[in-house]
Amino acid sequence: MHLKNNIFNIINDGKSGYSKFKKCFEIFIIILIILSICEIILESYQGISIQFRPQLKIFEITVVVIFSVEYLLRLWIADLKFPLLNKITARIKFMTSPMGIIDLLAILPFYLPLLFKFDLRFLRILRVFRIFRIFQK
């Protein structure tokens, strides 16, 4: 439970538990969002996309894995964010919250083409909305 509380204090939105780790985490996420947007822009240029396709793909996978882990951690700590709700209801509340939906939409374009044959790369720009989480405080 101690680990869960520590993670909650670092990645939870809000002013409670503000620390150097929380600040570093927020800065890391902002930088990752900005770099992700730059990657999307660079990928749209055919010459750059062809020349650096492997590097751009590795970067995209890395970003999606990090955002996926963050999303799963937020699901895990949802019962601490909504202590009056049971665990399942708290997780559903997070998943249906505006930030939960934006977080999911930021990673879904990567996973859906693995299941279905269509291109959702244009939806990756939704990652920029994740930056609003930092400014909602």
DRENDO-1510 file (C-alpha; in Angstrom, 1 decimal, always signed):
<recs>
REC; n; res; u; v; w
REC; 1; MET; +0.0; +0.0; +0.0 .
REC; 2; HIS; +2.9; +2.3; +0.7 .
REC; 3; LEU; +4.0; +2.0; -3.0 .
REC; 4; LYS; +0.5; +2.8; -4.2 .
REC; 5; ASN; +0.4; +5.9; -2.0 .
REC; 6; ASN; +3.8; +7.1; -3.3 .
REC; 7; ILE; +2.6; +6.6; -6.9 .
REC; 8; PHE; -0.6; +8.4; -6.1 .
REC; 9; ASN; +1.3; +11.4; -4.6 .
REC; 10; ILE; +3.5; +11.6; -7.7 .
REC; 11; ILE; +1.1; +11.2; -10.5 .
REC; 12; ASN; -2.2; +12.3; -9.0 .
REC; 13; ASP; -3.6; +15.6; -10.3 .
REC; 14; GLY; -4.0; +18.2; -7.7 .
REC; 15; LYS; -1.9; +20.0; -5.2 .
REC; 16; SER; -1.8; +17.4; -2.5 .
REC; 17; GLY; +1.5; +15.6; -2.0 .
REC; 18; TYR; +3.5; +18.1; -4.1 .
REC; 19; SER; +7.1; +17.0; -4.2 .
REC; 20; LYS; +10.3; +17.1; -6.3 .
REC; 21; PHE; +9.3; +13.8; -7.7 .
REC; 22; LYS; +5.9; +15.1; -8.7 .
REC; 23; LYS; +7.5; +18.1; -10.3 .
REC; 24; CYS; +10.0; +16.0; -12.2 .
REC; 25; PHE; +7.1; +13.7; -13.3 .
REC; 26; GLU; +5.1; +16.6; -14.6 .
REC; 27; ILE; +8.0; +18.1; -16.5 .
REC; 28; PHE; +8.9; +14.6; -17.9 .
REC; 29; ILE; +5.3; +14.2; -19.2 .
REC; 30; ILE; +5.2; +17.7; -20.7 .
REC; 31; ILE; +8.5; +17.1; -22.5 .
REC; 32; LEU; +7.3; +13.7; -23.7 .
REC; 33; ILE; +4.1; +15.3; -25.1 .
REC; 34; ILE; +6.1; +18.0; -26.9 .
REC; 35; LEU; +8.5; +15.5; -28.3 .
REC; 36; SER; +5.6; +13.3; -29.4 .
REC; 37; ILE; +4.1; +16.2; -31.2 .
REC; 38; CYS; +7.4; +16.9; -32.9 .
REC; 39; GLU; +7.6; +13.2; -33.9 .
REC; 40; ILE; +4.2; +13.4; -35.5 .
REC; 41; ILE; +5.1; +16.5; -37.4 .
REC; 42; LEU; +8.4; +15.0; -38.6 .
REC; 43; GLU; +6.7; +11.8; -39.6 .
REC; 44; SER; +4.4; +13.8; -41.9 .
REC; 45; TYR; +7.3; +14.9; -44.1 .
REC; 46; GLN; +7.9; +12.1; -46.5 .
REC; 47; GLY; +11.7; +12.6; -46.8 .
REC; 48; ILE; +12.2; +12.6; -43.1 .
REC; 49; SER; +9.7; +9.8; -42.6 .
REC; 50; ILE; +11.5; +7.5; -45.1 .
REC; 51; GLN; +15.0; +8.4; -43.8 .
REC; 52; PHE; +14.3; +8.1; -40.1 .
REC; 53; ARG; +11.4; +5.6; -40.1 .
REC; 54; PRO; +13.0; +3.1; -37.7 .
REC; 55; GLN; +14.0; +5.8; -35.2 .
REC; 56; LEU; +10.6; +7.4; -35.4 .
REC; 57; LYS; +8.9; +4.1; -34.9 .
REC; 58; ILE; +11.0; +3.2; -31.8 .
REC; 59; PHE; +10.3; +6.6; -30.3 .
REC; 60; GLU; +6.6; +6.3; -30.9 .
REC; 61; ILE; +6.5; +2.8; -29.3 .
REC; 62; THR; +8.5; +4.2; -26.3 .
REC; 63; VAL; +6.1; +7.1; -25.9 .
REC; 64; VAL; +3.1; +4.8; -26.1 .
REC; 65; VAL; +4.5; +2.4; -23.6 .
REC; 66; ILE; +5.2; +5.2; -21.1 .
REC; 67; PHE; +1.7; +6.7; -21.6 .
REC; 68; SER; +0.2; +3.2; -21.3 .
REC; 69; VAL; +2.0; +2.5; -18.0 .
REC; 70; GLU; +0.9; +5.9; -16.7 .
REC; 71; TYR; -2.7; +5.2; -17.7 .
REC; 72; LEU; -2.6; +1.8; -16.0 .
REC; 73; LEU; -1.1; +3.4; -12.9 .
REC; 74; ARG; -3.8; +6.0; -12.8 .
REC; 75; LEU; -6.4; +3.2; -13.0 .
REC; 76; TRP; -4.7; +1.4; -10.2 .
REC; 77; ILE; -4.7; +4.5; -7.9 .
REC; 78; ALA; -8.2; +5.6; -8.8 .
REC; 79; ASP; -9.5; +4.2; -5.5 .
REC; 80; LEU; -7.2; +6.6; -3.7 .
REC; 81; LYS; -8.4; +9.5; -5.9 .
REC; 82; PHE; -12.0; +8.7; -5.2 .
REC; 83; PRO; -11.9; +7.2; -1.7 .
REC; 84; LEU; -15.7; +7.2; -1.2 .
REC; 85; LEU; -16.1; +4.8; -4.1 .
REC; 86; ASN; -15.3; +1.1; -4.3 .
REC; 87; LYS; -12.3; +0.1; -6.5 .
REC; 88; ILE; -14.3; -0.8; -9.6 .
REC; 89; THR; -16.5; +2.3; -9.5 .
REC; 90; ALA; -13.5; +4.5; -8.9 .
REC; 91; ARG; -11.7; +3.0; -11.9 .
REC; 92; ILE; -14.8; +3.5; -14.1 .
REC; 93; LYS; -15.1; +7.1; -12.8 .
REC; 94; PHE; -11.4; +7.7; -13.9 .
REC; 95; MET; -11.9; +6.0; -17.2 .
REC; 96; THR; -15.0; +8.2; -18.0 .
REC; 97; SER; -13.5; +11.4; -16.7 .
REC; 98; PRO; -12.4; +13.9; -19.4 .
REC; 99; MET; -8.7; +13.4; -18.5 .
REC; 100; GLY; -9.2; +9.6; -18.5 .
REC; 101; ILE; -10.8; +9.7; -21.9 .
REC; 102; ILE; -8.0; +12.0; -23.3 .
REC; 103; ASP; -5.4; +9.7; -21.9 .
REC; 104; LEU; -7.0; +6.7; -23.5 .
REC; 105; LEU; -7.5; +8.5; -26.8 .
REC; 106; ALA; -3.8; +9.4; -26.7 .
REC; 107; ILE; -2.8; +5.7; -26.7 .
REC; 108; LEU; -5.6; +4.0; -28.6 .
REC; 109; PRO; -4.4; +5.0; -32.1 .
REC; 110; PHE; -1.4; +2.9; -31.5 .
REC; 111; TYR; -3.2; -0.2; -30.3 .
REC; 112; LEU; -6.3; -0.2; -32.5 .
REC; 113; PRO; -4.5; -0.9; -35.8 .
REC; 114; LEU; -3.1; -4.0; -34.2 .
REC; 115; LEU; -6.6; -5.3; -34.0 .
REC; 116; PHE; -8.3; -3.6; -37.0 .
REC; 117; LYS; -6.9; -2.5; -40.3 .
REC; 118; PHE; -7.3; +1.2; -40.4 .
REC; 119; ASP; -5.0; +4.2; -39.8 .
REC; 120; LEU; -5.6; +6.4; -36.8 .
REC; 121; ARG; -2.3; +8.3; -36.8 .
REC; 122; PHE; -4.2; +11.6; -37.1 .
REC; 123; LEU; -5.7; +10.9; -33.6 .
REC; 124; ARG; -2.2; +10.9; -32.1 .
REC; 125; ILE; -2.4; +14.7; -32.0 .
REC; 126; LEU; -4.8; +14.2; -29.1 .
REC; 127; ARG; -1.7; +13.7; -27.0 .
REC; 128; VAL; -1.4; +17.5; -26.9 .
REC; 129; PHE; -4.6; +17.6; -24.7 .
REC; 130; ARG; -2.8; +15.7; -22.0 .
REC; 131; ILE; -0.8; +18.8; -21.3 .
REC; 132; PHE; -4.1; +20.3; -19.9 .
REC; 133; ARG; -3.8; +17.9; -17.0 .
REC; 134; ILE; -0.8; +19.9; -15.8 .
REC; 135; PHE; -2.6; +23.2; -16.1 .
REC; 136; GLN; -5.8; +22.2; -14.5 .
REC; 137; LYS; -4.4; +22.8; -11.0 .
</recs>
